[in-house]
């Protein structure tokens, strides 16, 4: 399994049902913190929890850096609004997913009736725009779950 942060979380189970986790960060916030130290800290903490299958990786704003057809699920939580190149990044995610792989996006609702002024100023796109962007790559929306009050929860299939 591969898990990403600040861009993506990617999960897959291999044939022997062991889960391997990779943590991915993009270089967007590189001036805010030392990403190499941050990744190393995640690996140390995971090791203390006996999660010996955690591997850190820093990816760019445009590429997730995963092999073609290498993951089953890509989970993006409260970070899609940071994508500076959403179409380019989504194409990279799409190629990394196996056929029928899933993309799940949870992010802040951008709605003046429920969203804070911070969200309205910070989040670049509302849910409908996100769906349009993701579907333009070839993904098919399979679920629009309304269980979250302040966030949308979308599932797509490759």
C-alpha positions as CSV (number, residue, x, y, z in Angstrom):
1,X,0.0,0.0,0.0
2,X,1.2,3.5,-0.6
3,X,0.0,6.4,1.4
4,X,0.5,10.0,0.5
5,X,0.1,13.2,2.4
6,X,-0.5,16.8,1.1
7,X,-1.3,15.3,-2.3
8,X,-2.4,11.8,-2.1
9,X,-2.8,8.7,-0.1
10,X,-2.4,5.5,-2.1
11,X,-3.4,2.0,-0.8
12,X,-3.0,-1.4,-2.3
13,X,-2.8,-4.9,-1.0
14,X,-0.4,-7.3,-2.7
15,X,-0.9,-11.0,-3.3
16,X,0.1,-12.2,0.1
17,X,-2.3,-9.7,1.8
18,X,0.5,-7.7,3.5
19,X,-0.1,-4.0,3.4
20,X,2.9,-1.8,2.6
21,X,2.6,2.0,3.2
22,X,4.4,4.8,1.5
23,X,4.0,8.4,2.7
24,X,4.1,11.0,-0.1
25,X,4.5,14.7,0.3
26,X,4.8,17.3,-2.4
27,X,7.4,19.9,-2.4
28,X,4.8,22.7,-2.2
29,X,5.5,23.5,1.5
30,X,9.2,23.0,1.3
31,X,9.9,26.4,2.7
32,X,7.6,25.8,5.7
33,X,9.4,22.8,7.0
34,X,12.2,20.5,6.1
35,X,10.4,17.7,4.3
36,X,13.2,15.2,4.6
37,X,13.1,15.6,8.4
38,X,9.3,15.4,8.4
39,X,9.4,12.1,6.4
40,X,12.1,10.7,8.6
41,X,10.1,11.5,11.6
42,X,7.0,9.7,10.2
43,X,9.2,6.6,9.5
44,X,10.6,6.7,13.0
45,X,7.1,7.0,14.6
46,X,5.8,4.2,12.3
47,X,8.7,2.0,13.3
48,X,8.0,2.6,17.0
49,X,4.5,1.4,16.3
50,X,5.9,-1.7,14.6
51,X,4.8,-0.5,11.2
52,X,7.9,-1.6,9.4
53,X,6.4,-1.1,6.0
54,X,6.3,2.7,5.9
55,X,8.5,4.4,3.3
56,X,8.7,8.1,2.8
57,X,8.8,9.8,-0.6
58,X,8.6,13.5,-1.7
59,X,6.8,14.0,-5.0
60,X,6.5,17.2,-7.1
61,X,3.4,19.3,-7.7
62,X,2.8,17.7,-11.0
63,X,3.7,14.0,-10.6
64,X,2.9,11.5,-7.8
65,X,6.0,9.5,-8.9
66,X,4.3,6.1,-8.9
67,X,4.7,3.3,-11.4
68,X,1.9,2.7,-13.9
69,X,-0.8,0.4,-12.6
70,X,0.9,0.2,-9.2
71,X,-2.0,1.0,-6.8
72,X,-5.6,0.1,-6.2
73,X,-6.7,3.1,-4.3
74,X,-5.6,6.8,-4.1
75,X,-7.1,8.6,-1.1
76,X,-6.8,12.4,-1.1
77,X,-8.0,14.1,2.1
78,X,-8.4,17.8,2.7
79,X,-5.6,18.6,0.3
80,X,-7.1,18.6,-3.2
81,X,-7.7,22.3,-2.9
82,X,-3.9,22.7,-2.8
83,X,-3.3,21.1,-6.2
84,X,-1.7,23.9,-8.3
85,X,-1.9,21.7,-11.4
86,X,-5.0,19.6,-10.8
87,X,-5.3,18.2,-14.3
88,X,-1.6,17.2,-14.6
89,X,-1.6,15.7,-11.1
90,X,-4.8,13.8,-11.8
91,X,-3.3,12.4,-15.0
92,X,-0.4,11.1,-12.9
93,X,-2.8,9.6,-10.3
94,X,-4.8,8.0,-13.1
95,X,-1.8,6.3,-14.7
96,X,-0.7,4.9,-11.3
97,X,-4.0,3.2,-10.7
98,X,-4.7,-0.3,-11.8
99,X,-7.7,-0.9,-14.1
100,X,-10.9,-0.2,-12.1
101,X,-8.8,1.4,-9.4
102,X,-10.5,3.9,-7.1
103,X,-9.8,7.6,-6.3
104,X,-11.4,9.0,-3.2
105,X,-11.4,12.7,-2.5
106,X,-12.5,14.3,0.8
107,X,-12.2,18.0,0.9
108,X,-13.8,21.2,2.3
109,X,-17.2,22.2,1.0
110,X,-16.9,25.7,-0.5
111,X,-20.4,26.9,0.2
112,X,-21.2,30.4,1.5
113,X,-24.1,29.0,3.5
114,X,-22.0,26.6,5.6
115,X,-18.3,27.4,5.0
116,X,-16.3,29.7,7.1
117,X,-14.8,32.8,5.6
118,X,-11.4,31.1,5.8
119,X,-12.6,28.1,3.7
120,X,-14.2,30.5,1.2
121,X,-10.9,32.4,0.8
122,X,-8.6,29.3,1.0
123,X,-10.4,26.6,-1.0
124,X,-10.1,27.2,-4.8
125,X,-13.0,25.0,-6.1
126,X,-16.4,23.9,-5.1
127,X,-17.4,20.2,-5.3
128,X,-19.0,20.4,-8.8
129,X,-15.8,21.9,-10.2
130,X,-13.7,19.1,-8.6
131,X,-16.0,16.5,-10.1
132,X,-15.7,18.1,-13.5
133,X,-11.9,18.2,-13.3
134,X,-11.6,14.6,-12.2
135,X,-14.1,13.3,-14.8
136,X,-12.2,15.2,-17.5
137,X,-9.3,12.8,-17.0
138,X,-11.5,9.7,-17.5
139,X,-12.5,8.9,-14.0
140,X,-16.2,8.0,-13.4
141,X,-18.0,9.3,-10.3
142,X,-19.4,6.2,-8.4
143,X,-20.4,7.8,-5.1
144,X,-21.1,11.3,-3.8
145,X,-21.6,10.6,-0.1
146,X,-23.2,13.4,2.0
147,X,-22.3,12.0,5.4
148,X,-19.9,14.8,6.3
149,X,-21.2,18.2,7.3
150,X,-18.3,20.4,6.3
151,X,-16.7,18.2,3.6
152,X,-17.6,16.4,0.5
153,X,-16.7,12.8,0.0
154,X,-16.4,11.6,-3.6
155,X,-15.5,8.2,-5.0
156,X,-14.4,7.7,-8.5
157,X,-13.4,4.6,-10.6
158,X,-10.7,4.5,-13.3
